[in-house]
Each structure stands twice: as C-alpha cells, then as structure tokens.
Amino acid sequence: MAAGGFAIDASANGFDGRITFSVVITCIVAASGGLIFGYDIGISEGVTTMRPFLEKFFPAILRKAASAETNVYCVYDSQVLTLFTSSLYLAGLLSSLLASRVTTALGRRNTMILGGCIFFAGGVINGSAENIVMLILGRILLGFGVGFTNQATPVYLSEIAPPKWRGAFNTGFQFFIGVGVVAANLINYFTANHSWGWRLSLGLAAVPAAFMTIGAFLIPDTPSSLVERGKIDHARQALQKVRGHTTNVGPELEELIRFSKTDMMDQERFVTIFERQYRPQLVMAFAVPLSQQLTGINIVAFYAPNLFQSVGFGNRSALLSAVILGLVNLGSILVSASIVDRFGRRFLFIAGGIQMLLCMTAVAVVLALVSGVEGTESISKGNTILILVLLCFYAAGFGWSWGPLCWLIPSEIFPLKIRSPGQSIAVAVQLLTVFVLSQTFLRMLCHFKFGTFLFYAAWIALITIFIILFMPETKGIPLDSMYIIWGKHWYWRRFVVEPQVDQ
C-alpha cells in the first residue's frame, strides 16, 4: 500500500481472541462513558438558543437579534456566551493531563467512575444555576468529568477488546457520543418553549453520568492495567471473564506480564513519551485529535441551532435541524463500526476526508451566492434546506471516519508504559483545540462570513494529505506488537527501536 499501509499478520502471537457475550457487555458499559461527552455537546448547542435561557443570562444577544442592522453571521457573536460553552473544555484539558497519573495508579475503570461522579455534580449545579458564576462553575466540573472519562475509556476499550475487532469495539465510544448528542437535541427540542426547559436540559446531564458510573462498578478493570499495578490474580480473572471460561488465558497473561516487566525496567515517567524512539506515536497523539477538530465538526455541532437560526430557520426548526444532523452522524458511526476492521483505518480517514472537503466547500459557495458577500441578504427556505442537506453529508463523512478514529488511533498505538500519558496528551490536545475554536468560531463567522467554511475546507485537505503520507495501517495488530508498523513505515522507521522482551 502506498505511503504508509502494508499488511501484517494480526494473529502472529496467537492471542487473536474471540467475541464473547461478556466482552460485548463489558465494552458496551465502558463505551457508555461517551454519553456524557455527547450529551454535553448537544445540550450546549441547544440551550444557547432558548429564549428563557438567554433572557436570564445573556439578554444582550436578544437585543442584538432584534436589531435590523445585524447581519446573519453576527447575531450570536458574544464572548460571554462562547465562554459558557468553551469553559468546559479548558477544565477538561487540565483534568486529562492529571488523568495520566490517576489511570496508572487507580486503573482505567476507577478513573471512569471518578469522572462520572464529578460530571454528575456539574450537571446538578448547572440545572440549579441562578447566575453566570454558578453556570460557569457547573461547566468546569463537567469539564473535569469529561477529561477523566475521555482519557480512560478509549484505552479501556482498546485493552479489553480482541485485537481483530478492536476497531469495532472502540467505535462504540463514538457511537455513545452520538447517542448523547441526539438525546440532548431531542430534549432541547421538546423543552425549548418552556420557561424551565433550559434547567431540565442542563440538569439531566446527571442521568448519563449516573448510568455510566453505576455501570463501571459492574465491570472489571482491564488485564493490562491490573498487571501494570501488580494484581496478577485479578488480571487472570478479568481475562478469563472477557475471553470466555473455556479459553486458556495463561499464555496471553504471561505475554502481558513479560511486556509489563520490560516496561517497568524503564519506569513510566511523563517525559518518557518525548524520547526519540516514541516520536511517531507522539506526533500522532498531537496530530490526530488536532486534525479532528480542524475538520470543523464540533463547531458545527456546538452552534448548529445558532447557525441554522442565523441563516433563516426559526428557533424550533433550528433545534430540529440539529436533531437531524445528530441522527445522520449516529447512523454513519454504525457504518464505521461495521467496516473499520475490514477496510482499515487509512481508507476511512481518506474517504471521509474527501467527502467532508467537498461538503464544506459547497456550503461556503452556497452561502456566498445566496446571502451576499456581506451576509446582509435574506436566505430562502429552499436554500437553508440545501445547507442542511450539505451539512448532513458532511456529518456522515465525519461519523464514519474522523469521529471514531480519533479515539481509536491514540488508544492503540502506544506501548503500555506510556499508554496513559499518550492518551492524556491526545485528549488534552483535542480539548485545547475545541476550547480555542469554540471561543473564536462565532467571532470568525461574524468577520469571515462564508469564508469560515473555506477555512475548515482547507484544513481538511491538508490533514487528508498528512494521513496519506504518514499514517500506517493499524487494523488487527495486537497492542504489544504495534511497534512493527512504525518500523516498516517509509519515514517513521528511522525513529523506532524494537523492544527487548525477556524470554
């Protein structure tokens, strides 16, 4: 395969594993951690268009919307409003870095429980908020919860799933993010016209947090994490449970212990990941989550109702449009789960990137033609529907490519001793990028107008080229053999040192 892809025997170590009922249930429960992140994305985008919410916290926006001089791109340009949305991601950035030590010391499962409890508290505070301070405080707690769960859950899924089906199981996290988004959008739609609707929408964030936290108590930690912490008997029990009681897990457990001992010889430090031999993984830990956000997806998701309202939809129509986008994204994630372990990661990255590039460019062209260069001309209902259709195709392209793969790739490419800090860096980069983009998008939309979509289209083109040149294929490769793909890559092989494992 050109540039970065080649075939490797995924079953070389003999521990390919099989799908058991236990591993399916365990992965479903763990993946439900995506609910809290998805619910927050959906709720944030909806409550910011609810009139009772704006009257209580952001009355200046309503006055601006009533102004005849304001063009369609600038109605929601408010730094305080964007701070409400983006403060969560700054808090998540800080907690995701702390989560590296927490997951190493306490394990993946316990970190998910901690994140769920913090998120629960944030949801309660937001639902009962009486002023901006309470609103922002609740968002910060939500951010800490998101940081912990987003760091621990993808790693949990990659470590617990059979290597042959790791992509499909890990996609479950993105699927539950999509479920959370759709559920939040539906709640926003049905509560939008009630004075208490925004409180219900924000407060119900406690429900997915409780579901995920209770579920995490019922599943085992990953065998890799248990071995890493010296709990060999617990690791054997966990491995037996997920691989099936008739499976001989002894050889796989011995393999985990051997690689863990090798890693412990060079005790894990956060700075270890910056060594030259881990340069390929480090670059991907930065590049993949950064690139995912530069596709513009979370900006569209956060502000879809605001965006549709700005270009001609009414309030409830705008919320319904966000529901439609969420359902399209959810369906495309199921497509990804069914083909990611068949066609591989590179194929999905490239095909999805091309699809998103075409759609973003088309949206920019339509907006330029129908709203005018300054955005002062009214947009017909037919053209707003056309924009919605284009964004649906864009959301579909993201849902079966960059959406799930952004969580999968960082969670599977790192050796055990730097897996926690590697995932922490990936999550931190993602949340930092989300914070910056969400804090600036409405201002950018106001000043760049339709050019905002061309900005993201250009980035999509660049990151697709990057994937073609520098991303090797990782499908089906056992985690402890992942170094092989870097050693065979035309560029990354100059950095790779093959690990020495005691026999």
C-alpha positions in Angstrom: 0.0 0.0 0.0 1.3 3.5 -0.9 3.0 5.8 1.6 2.0 4.1 4.9 0.0 1.0 4.5 1.1 -2.6 4.5 -0.1 -6.0 5.6 0.9 -7.5 9.0 -0.2 -10.8 10.4 -2.6 -9.8 13.1 -2.6 -13.2 14.7 1.2 -13.6 15.0 1.2 -14.0 18.8 -1.8 -16.5 18.7 -3.9 -14.4 21.0 -6.4 -13.1 18.5 -9.3 -13.6 20.9 -12.9 -14.1 20.1 -16.1 -12.2 20.7 -17.9 -13.4 23.9 -21.1 -12.2 25.5 -19.1 -10.9 28.4 -16.7 -8.8 26.3 -19.6 -7.3 24.4 -21.5 -6.3 27.6 -18.3 -5.0 29.2 -17.4 -2.9 26.2 -21.0 -1.5 25.9 -20.9 -0.4 29.5 -17.5 1.1 29.2 -18.3 2.9 25.9 -21.4 4.4 27.6 -18.8 6.9 29.0 -19.2 8.7 25.7 -22.8 9.6 26.7 -21.7 12.3 29.0 -19.4 14.0 26.4 -22.1 13.7 23.7 -24.9 14.9 25.9 -22.9 18.0 26.8 -22.1 18.8 23.2 -25.8 18.5 22.3 -27.1 20.4 25.3 -24.7 23.3 24.9 -25.7 23.9 21.3 -29.5 23.9 22.2 -29.9 25.9 25.4 -28.0 28.8 23.9 -30.9 29.4 21.5 -33.6 29.1 24.2 -35.2 32.4 24.8 -35.8 31.9 28.6 -32.1 31.0 29.0 -30.9 34.0 27.0 -33.3 36.3 28.9 -31.8 35.2 32.3 -28.1 35.1 31.4 -27.5 36.8 28.0 -30.1 39.4 27.3 -27.7 41.4 25.1 -28.0 38.7 22.5 -31.7 39.1 22.2 -31.3 42.8 21.8 -28.8 42.2 19.1 -31.1 39.7 17.3 -33.8 42.3 17.2 -31.5 44.9 15.6 -32.2 45.4 11.9 -28.5 46.3 11.3 -27.1 42.9 12.4 -26.2 40.6 9.5 -26.9 36.9 9.6 -23.4 35.9 10.6 -23.1 38.1 13.7 -26.3 37.6 15.8 -24.7 35.2 18.3 -21.2 36.9 18.5 -20.8 37.1 22.3 -17.6 36.2 24.1 -19.5 35.5 27.4 -21.8 33.1 25.6 -18.9 31.3 24.0 -17.1 31.2 27.4 -20.2 29.3 28.7 -19.6 26.7 26.0 -15.8 26.6 26.0 -15.0 26.7 29.7 -15.8 23.0 30.0 -13.0 22.2 27.5 -10.4 24.2 29.3 -11.2 22.3 32.5 -11.2 19.1 30.6 -7.7 19.9 29.3 -6.4 20.3 32.8 -8.0 17.1 34.1 -7.0 15.0 31.1 -3.3 15.7 31.9 -3.9 14.8 35.6 -5.7 11.7 34.5 -2.5 10.1 33.2 -1.3 9.6 36.8 -4.7 8.7 38.0 -5.3 5.9 35.5 -1.8 4.5 36.2 -2.3 4.5 39.9 -6.0 3.6 40.2 -6.7 1.9 36.9 -8.9 2.6 33.9 -12.2 1.6 35.5 -11.8 3.6 38.7 -10.9 6.7 36.6 -14.1 6.4 34.7 -16.0 6.2 38.0 -14.3 9.3 39.3 -15.1 11.2 36.1 -18.7 10.2 36.2 -19.1 11.4 39.8 -17.6 14.8 39.0 -19.8 15.2 35.9 -22.9 14.3 38.0 -22.1 17.2 40.4 -21.6 19.6 37.5 -24.9 18.7 36.0 -26.7 19.3 39.2 -25.1 22.7 39.7 -25.9 23.7 36.1 -29.5 22.7 36.4 -30.0 24.8 39.5 -27.9 27.8 38.3 -29.1 31.3 39.3 -26.2 33.3 37.9 -23.3 33.2 35.5 -20.9 32.2 38.2 -22.9 29.0 39.0 -23.3 28.3 35.3 -19.5 28.5 34.7 -18.7 26.5 37.8 -21.0 23.7 36.7 -19.4 23.7 33.3 -15.9 23.5 34.9 -17.0 20.4 36.9 -18.5 18.9 33.7 -15.1 19.5 32.1 -13.2 17.7 34.8 -15.5 14.8 34.4 -15.1 14.7 30.6 -11.3 14.9 30.9 -11.1 11.8 33.1 -13.6 9.7 31.2 -12.3 10.7 27.7 -8.8 9.7 28.8 -9.7 6.4 30.4 -12.5 4.9 28.3 -10.8 4.6 24.8 -7.8 3.0 26.4 -10.1 0.6 28.4 -11.8 -0.4 25.2 -8.6 -1.0 23.2 -7.1 -3.1 26.0 -10.2 -5.2 26.7 -11.3 -5.9 23.1 -9.9 -8.8 20.9 -7.3 -7.4 18.5 -9.1 -8.5 15.4 -12.2 -6.5 16.4 -10.6 -3.6 18.3 -11.7 -1.0 15.9 -15.4 -2.0 16.1 -15.5 -2.1 19.8 -13.6 1.2 20.2 -16.1 2.8 17.8 -18.7 2.2 20.5 -17.3 5.2 22.4 -18.0 7.5 19.5 -21.4 5.8 19.0 -22.4 6.7 22.5 -21.2 10.2 22.0 -23.6 10.3 19.1 -26.4 8.9 21.2 -25.7 11.6 23.8 -25.9 14.3 21.2 -29.2 13.1 19.7 -30.8 12.6 23.1 -29.7 16.1 24.2 -31.1 17.6 20.9 -34.4 15.9 21.3 -34.7 17.1 24.9 -33.8 20.6 23.8 -36.5 20.4 21.1 -39.3 19.4 23.4 -38.3 21.8 26.2 -37.4 24.9 24.2 -40.7 26.7 24.7 -40.9 26.2 28.4 -39.5 28.7 30.9 -37.9 25.9 32.9 -36.8 24.0 29.8 -33.2 25.0 30.0 -33.0 23.9 33.6 -34.3 20.4 32.7 -31.9 20.2 29.7 -28.8 21.1 31.8 -29.8 19.2 34.9 -30.5 15.9 33.0 -26.7 15.7 32.4 -26.7 13.9 35.7 -28.6 11.0 34.2 -26.0 9.7 31.7 -23.3 10.3 34.4 -25.2 8.1 36.8 -25.8 5.4 34.2 -22.1 5.3 33.3 -20.8 5.4 36.9 -23.1 2.6 38.1 -22.2 0.5 35.1 -18.5 1.0 35.7 -18.9 -0.5 39.1 -20.2 -3.7 37.5 -17.3 -4.4 35.0 -13.7 -5.5 35.7 -10.6 -3.3 35.1 -8.5 -4.2 32.0 -6.0 -7.1 32.4 -3.2 -4.8 31.2 -4.0 -2.2 33.9 -4.2 -4.9 36.6 -0.9 -6.4 35.6 0.6 -2.9 35.5 -0.4 -2.5 39.1 0.8 -5.9 40.2 -2.6 -7.5 40.6 -1.9 -10.7 38.6 -4.7 -12.9 40.1 -7.3 -10.1 39.4 -5.9 -9.8 35.8 -6.3 -13.6 35.3 -9.9 -13.4 36.4 -10.7 -10.4 34.2 -9.0 -12.0 31.2 -11.0 -15.2 31.8 -14.2 -13.3 32.1 -13.8 -11.4 28.8 -12.2 -14.2 26.7 -14.6 -16.9 27.9 -14.3 -19.6 30.6 -13.3 -22.3 28.2 -10.4 -20.3 26.9 -6.9 -20.9 28.1 -5.8 -17.4 29.0 -2.4 -18.4 30.6 -0.3 -17.7 27.5 -1.9 -14.3 26.9 -1.5 -13.4 30.6 2.2 -14.4 30.5 2.7 -12.2 27.5 1.1 -9.2 29.3 3.4 -9.9 32.4 6.5 -10.1 30.2 5.8 -6.9 28.4 4.8 -5.2 31.7 8.1 -6.2 33.3 10.0 -4.8 30.3 8.2 -1.5 30.7 8.7 -1.4 34.4 12.5 -1.6 33.9 12.2 1.9 32.5 9.7 3.2 35.0 7.0 5.3 33.4 7.5 9.0 33.5 5.5 11.6 31.6 8.7 12.8 29.9 9.4 9.3 28.6 7.0 9.8 25.8 9.2 12.6 24.5 12.1 10.3 23.8 13.2 9.9 20.2 12.0 6.3 19.9 8.4 7.4 20.6 8.4 10.3 18.1 5.9 8.6 15.7 3.4 8.0 18.5 3.9 11.4 20.0 3.3 13.1 16.6 0.1 11.2 16.1 -1.0 12.0 19.7 -0.9 15.6 18.7 -1.8 15.4 15.0 -4.9 13.1 15.1 -7.0 15.0 17.7 -5.9 18.4 16.4 -6.8 17.4 12.9 -10.2 16.0 14.0 -11.2 19.4 15.4 -9.8 21.3 12.4 -12.4 19.4 10.3 -14.8 21.8 12.0 -17.2 19.2 13.4 -17.6 20.4 16.9 -18.0 23.9 15.7 -20.9 22.7 13.6 -22.2 20.6 16.4 -22.0 23.3 19.1 -23.5 26.0 17.1 -25.8 24.1 14.6 -29.0 25.7 16.1 -27.4 29.1 16.2 -26.1 28.6 12.7 -29.4 27.5 11.2 -31.3 30.2 13.1 -28.9 32.8 11.7 -29.5 31.6 8.1 -33.2 31.5 8.2 -34.6 28.7 10.4 -36.9 29.6 13.3 -35.9 28.5 16.8 -37.7 25.1 16.9 -36.8 24.5 13.3 -33.1 25.1 14.1 -33.3 22.7 17.0 -34.9 20.1 14.8 -32.2 20.6 12.2 -29.6 19.8 14.9 -31.5 16.6 15.7 -31.4 15.6 12.0 -27.6 16.2 11.9 -27.2 14.1 15.0 -29.2 11.2 13.6 -27.2 11.2 10.4 -23.9 11.2 12.4 -25.2 8.4 14.5 -26.1 6.2 11.6 -22.7 6.8 9.9 -20.9 5.7 13.1 -22.7 2.3 12.8 -21.3 2.1 9.2 -17.8 2.8 10.6 -18.1 0.0 13.2 -19.1 -2.5 10.5 -16.2 -1.7 8.2 -13.3 -0.3 10.2 -11.8 -3.7 10.8 -12.4 -4.8 7.3 -11.1 -1.9 5.2 -8.8 -0.4 7.8 -8.2 3.0 9.4 -6.5 4.7 6.4 -9.3 4.0 4.0 -11.8 5.6 6.3 -9.6 8.6 7.1 -9.0 9.3 3.4 -12.5 8.7 2.0 -14.2 10.6 4.9 -11.8 13.5 4.4 -12.6 13.8 0.7 -16.4 13.7 1.5 -16.1 16.4 4.2 -13.9 18.6 2.0 -16.5 18.6 -0.8 -19.3 19.4 1.5 -17.6 22.2 3.4 -16.6 23.9 0.1 -20.2 23.5 -1.2 -21.6 25.1 2.0 -19.3 28.1 1.5 -20.3 28.5 -2.1 -24.0 28.4 -1.4 -23.7 30.9 1.5 -21.7 33.3 -0.7 -24.2 33.1 -3.5 -27.4 33.4 -1.6 -26.6 35.7 1.3 -24.2 38.0 -0.4 -20.6 38.8 0.4 -21.6 40.8 3.5 -24.3 38.4 4.6 -27.0 41.0 4.6 -29.3 39.4 2.1 -32.1 37.1 3.3 -31.9 33.4 2.6 -34.8 31.5 1.2 -36.2 28.4 2.9 -35.1 26.2 -0.1 -31.5 27.4 0.3 -31.5 26.8 4.1 -32.7 23.2 3.4 -29.9 22.8 0.9 -27.4 23.9 3.5 -28.8 21.4 5.9 -28.5 18.6 3.3 -24.9 19.5 2.7 -24.1 19.6 6.4 -25.8 16.2 6.7 -23.5 14.7 4.1 -20.6 16.4 5.9 -21.7 14.9 9.3 -22.0 11.5 7.7 -18.4 11.7 6.3 -17.1 12.7 9.8 -19.2 10.0 11.6 -17.6 7.1 9.7 -14.1 8.4 9.7 -12.6 11.1 11.9 -15.2 10.8 14.6 -14.5 7.3 15.9 -10.9 7.0 14.6 -9.7 10.0 16.7 -10.4 7.9 19.8 -9.2 4.6 18.4 -5.8 5.6 17.0 -4.3 7.2 20.1 -5.6 4.4 22.3 -4.0 1.6 20.3 -0.6 3.0 19.1 1.3 3.4 22.5 3.2 0.7 24.4 1.9 0.1 27.9 4.4 2.2 29.8 3.4 5.4 28.0 -0.2 4.5 27.1 -1.7 6.6 29.9 0.3 9.8 29.2 -0.1 9.3 25.5 -3.9 9.2 25.8 -3.7 12.1 28.1 -1.8 14.2 25.6 -4.3 13.2 22.8 -7.3 14.2 24.9 -5.6 17.4 26.1 -4.8 18.4 22.6 -8.3 17.8 21.5 -9.9 19.7 24.3 -7.5 22.6 24.0 -8.3 22.8 20.3 -12.0 22.7 21.0 -11.6 25.5 23.5 -9.8 27.8 21.1 -12.1 27.1 18.2 -15.3 27.3 20.1 -14.1 30.5 21.8 -13.4 32.1 18.4 -15.9 30.5 15.9 -18.7 32.9 16.3 -16.3 35.9 16.0 -14.8 34.2 13.0 -18.2 33.6 11.5 -19.1 37.2 12.0 -16.0 38.6 10.3 -15.1 35.8 7.8 -18.7 35.0 7.0 -18.8 32.2 4.4 -15.0 32.2 4.3 -15.2 30.4 7.7 -16.2 27.2 5.9 -13.5 27.6 3.4 -11.0 27.9 6.3 -12.1 24.4 7.5 -12.2 23.0 4.0 -8.5 24.0 3.5 -7.6 22.2 6.8 -9.5 19.1 5.8 -7.4 19.0 2.5 -4.1 19.3 4.4 -4.9 16.7 7.0 -6.1 14.2 4.4 -2.7 14.6 2.7 -1.0 14.1 6.0 -2.9 10.8 6.6 -1.9 9.6 3.1 1.8 10.2 3.8 2.3 9.5 7.5 -0.4 7.2 8.9 0.4 3.5 8.8 -2.4 0.9 8.9 -3.1 -0.4 12.5 -6.1 -2.8 12.0 -5.9 -6.2 13.7 -2.4 -5.7 15.2 -2.0 -6.7 18.8 -1.2 -3.8 21.1 2.1 -5.2 22.2 3.2 -5.7 18.6 2.2 -2.2 17.4 5.9 -1.1 17.1 6.1 -3.2 14.0 4.1 -0.8 11.8 6.4 2.1 12.7 9.5 0.1 11.9 8.2 -0.6 8.4 6.9 2.9 7.6 9.0 4.8 5.0 9.5 7.8 7.3 8.9 6.7 10.9 11.3 3.7 10.8 14.3 5.9 11.4 13.0 6.6 15.0 11.9 3.0 16.0 13.8 0.8 18.5 12.5 -2.7 18.7 11.6 -3.6 22.3 13.7 -6.3 24.0 11.5 -8.8 25.8 12.9 -11.3 28.2 12.2 -14.9 27.3 
